Amino acid sequence: MTPAVGETIKGFEPLAGAGILVHQNGGKVVERWEGVAAGLDRDENIAKRAFTARSPFRVASMSKVVTLLTAKSMAGAGVLQLDAGISDVMGVALRHPNFPNQPITLQNLLSHRSGISDPAVYWTQPSGDIRDLLSPDMFKGGRPGEWFEYANINYGIAATVMEARSGERFDQLTQRYVLTPLGLDAGFNWADVSDAKRQRGATLYRKVDGEMRVQTDGPDILAKSGPVLYGDDPDFVFENYEPAAMVPCCLLRADCAPVFMICSRLRRI
């Protein structure tokens, strides 16, 4: 089976990196890693580096699992309530227009049962404000708490609420409540990952006019030790960041850096 898997993966060359790991009955039955972690873009001017099981890379919506676990741990510590309305902390009356007496809760957001649908744009630039993305038109589902519809913006709002309730930066919350207790060398920003692991990181590529080009996490980023931020605001200074002023962005958008890092700022609320 393994050779067949390898040939299938190689059929997608040039390949930025792919792998498969299958466990059955408590044992590993298939493991195969193919592709390149760095050096696919000719403008990188570096030798190709193979993608392996030890090549960390940025993920997208898998980060929602960590967000959910962080919120539940914060609730267990008494920092916030999952079933409390969030309009007060958002500074706006966040209510479904068809169910105005039904509060929207953190639990609704985390379970995709808020009644909210993703707007065309559900991320902000560093100088943006998440409240500018909110409107009655985004409530296309049924009663909050009952209607299920997957929406990325739910987690952007949830992260903002978690910051506001705690007074702590979202990436630090995930470290405090989930990643550090589990002993994971991971984070919502490369700055939260050890330098050794960051330097092994895999660059994300996309094909442009038939050639593989760096999308994000090129060699310049992986060689650094500081935070990585994305957006069009050159005046944004990460060190001046205030909690309750940012939200993870680009959860699934193909032409923007996916999360597992801080990438968008909101004005303090």
N, C-alpha and C positions, 0 to 999 in steps of 0.2 A: 504493500500500500504506500509506503513512504516514497519510493522512487516515482510512483505515479503522481503523488502530490507534488513532488519537486518539479516534475516535468510540466504539470499544470501551471504552477506558479511561474516557472521560467517562460511560459508562453506569453506572459504579459510584459516582457522586457521591452524597453529599459524599465527596470523596476526599482522604485525608491526603497522598497523594503516590505517583506511580507513573511508571515510565519504561521505555523499551525502547531498546536499542542493539544493532544487528546489523552485524557485519562479514562481508564475503564477498570472497574473493580479494584480501585485503590492503586492502580499502577499506570505508568505512562506507556501508551501503546504506539503513539505517533508523535514525532517531533521533527520539524523541518523549518529551517530559516533560509531565506533567499533574499537577494537584492542588495542594495547599497544604502548605507546610512549617511554617507557624505561623499562629495566629489562628483555628483552626477551633472551638475551645472558647470559648463566649461569656464564660466567666469569665476568660479570658486578658486581656481588655480591650486588645487590640492589633489593629492592622490586619493583614489576611491577607497572608502573604508567599508568593509562588509557589514551588513545588518545581521545582528545575532540576538540571542536571547538576553544579552546584557546591554542592548541598545535602548535606553529609555527614550521616549518620545511623547510629544504633546497629544493629549486625547481630547475628545469633544464631550459628548453627553454622558460618558461614563463618570464625569465629574459630578453629575447630579446625585449619584449615590453618596459621595462624600458630603455633599451639601446636606442631604437628608439626614445622614448619620450625625452630622454636626448639630443640626437643629434639634434632633431628638436628645442628644447628649446635653445640650444647653437647657432644654426643658427639664431633663432629669436633675440638673443642677440648680433649677429654680431661676434661671436667668431670663427665661421667656415662657410664654404659654402658647402651645400649639393651637389651641381652640379659641384664642382671644382675637377680637377684631383688630385690623391693622390700620384703619383709617386715621386713627390719632397719630400714629408714628409716621405715616406717610404725609401727613399734613393736607390730605385731600379726602373727600368722601368717596372712597373706593367701594361703590355698590353697583350691583347689577341693576340696570334701569327697570327691568321687569320684576325684580324682587328687591325693592329698595329697603325693606326692613330686615333683610338677611345679611348679616355682616360677612365680609370676606376674611377668612382666617389664614394663618400660616399653614395649617394643616390642609386647607383647601388648595393652596398654591402648590405645596409639595406633592400632593396626590393628583394634581392636574384636574381638580374638581372645583375650580374657582368660577367656572362659566366664562373664562377669558379665552379668546382665540388670539393667536399671534397676529399682530399688525404686520404690514408689509416690512417695516423696519422695527426690530426689537432690540437694538443696541444703540449706544450713544458714543459720540466722540469724547475725549477726556474732559472737555469743558461742558459737556451736556448735563441734562437733568432728566432722570428717568420719568418724572411726572409729565414731561413733554410728550412722552410716548403713549400716555394713558388717555383714553376717551371712551365715551359710552358705546361707540361703534365696535369696540373690541369685545364687548359682551355679546357673543353670538350663540352661546350655549344655553342650557337650561339652568335650573335652580342651583346655586352654589352648594356644594356638599353632596349633590346627587348626580349632576351631569359630568361625565368624563370627556375631556378633550385635551390631548397633549399640546402644550404650548410652552415654548422656550422662555417667554417673558415671565412666566410664573416664577422661575428660579432667579431671574434678575431681581424681581420685586422681593422675593424671599430673602436673598442675600442682603439687600438694603435694610430690610426689617431686622435681620439678625445683627447687623452692625449697630443700628439705632438703639436696639434694646440693650446691647452690651457695652457700647462705647469703644469697641475694639474692631480693628481691621478684619475683613472677612478672611483673608488668607491666614492671619494669625489665629482666628477662631478655629479654622480647620486643623491647624497644627496643634492647638491646645487640646481640643476635644476628641480628635480622631487620629490624625496621622502620627503624632508623637507617641501617644499611648500604645498604638499598634506597632511602633518601631519601624515605621515606613520612611524611607529616604525619598520623599515625594513632596509635592507642594503645588499651589496654584500659581507659582511663579518659579522660574529657574533659580531665583535667589534663595529659595527655601530648600533647594537640593544641594547636596554636597558638590564641591568643585570637581571631584573625581568622577562622579556620576554624570554631571553636566557635560563634561568634556567627552564622555562616551555617547552623548545624545545623538539622536537621528534628526537630520534636517528634513523638513517637510517640503516636498516638491510638487509642482504641477506642470503639465505639458502645455507649452505655448508655442504655436507654430511648428509643432513636431519635435520640439526640443524640451528637455527637462530643465525647468528653472526653479530657483529657490523661492518658495512661498514664504517661509519663515524659518527661524532657527538655523541660519547659516553659520559658517565657522566663526564669524566675528561675534555672534551672540553666544555661542556655546563656549567660547574661550574666555568670556568675561565671568565676573562673580557677582555683579550687581543685578538689580531688578530689570525686567524687560517689560516695556510698556508700548502700546500700540494706539495710534490715533493721529489726528492732524493738528494737535495743539502743541506747538513747540515750547510754549511757556509753562507747560505742566511740569511741576517738580514733585517727584514721588515722595521725597522726604517731608514735604509740606502737606501730605495727604491727611485728611481728617476722616475718621470713621463715620459711617452713614453717608459717605459722599461718593461711593463707587458701586459698580455692579459688574460681575463677569459678563463679557459680551461674546458675540460670535459663536454661539453654542453649536451651530450646525452649518453656518454659512460657508460655502465652499471657497469663496475668494477672500476670506478674512481669517485671521489666526484663531483657531479653536481654543477653548479654554483649557484649564488647568493652570491658569495664571491670571493675574490681575491685568485687565486690559482696557478698562473704561472708567472714567470718573464722572461722578455726579456732584452737583453743588450740594453743599451740606443742607440737610433738612431738619 
